[in-house]
Amino acid sequence: MHASPVATGTLTRTFQIRGLPLAPFAPLFAKSDAELARLGIRRVVADSTPGYPCRVSLVDAEPGETLLLLHHVHHDVDGPYRASGPIYVRESAAEHVPPPNEVPDYAARRLLSFRAYDPAGMLLEADVAEGRELPAVVARMFADPKVGYIHAHNAKPGCFSCRIDRGPA
């Protein structure tokens, strides 16, 4: 994990990354492969790392770990920026909320696409940067008081990675 508060003048900007809640996904692991297929979900086994980033635990699965690959609505807003896409969830996932200003290793090692939204879900700004640059990009985006939250996506495959909120004051 990489912790990096970002100083901007005399103000330190903080951010909070959140994994997805486990509850909606946990019952799916008990389903058969045929039942999952009817839901458009695939059970997969990681064969390398990195490559299978879990959106609940915010870590890459290790080879041999079982995951679900499924469609997920990650930006559930009424408007033109409503969005969804594929995500992985590890069978052994536990919900994870890193401490403020901490960048999970799985995000730090990837090229990320950042999308800043207002509280109503309208896109205000977008950028692409290496994950290790996340603190600086987020600080710049949150410098705009109209930004309510930021989504990060893995830029190459384009999958949703995580939500980033303003951290505690």
Buried (B, 14 or more C-beta within 10 A) or exposed (E): EBEBBBEEEEEEBBBBBBBBEBEEBEEBBEBEEEEBEEEEBEBBEBEEBEEBBBBBBBBBBEEEBBBBBBEBEBBEBEEEBEBEBBBBBBBEBEEBEBEBBBBBBBBBBBEBBBBBBBEEBEBBBBBEBEBBBBBBBBBBBBEEEEBBBBBBBBBEEEBBBBBBBBBEE
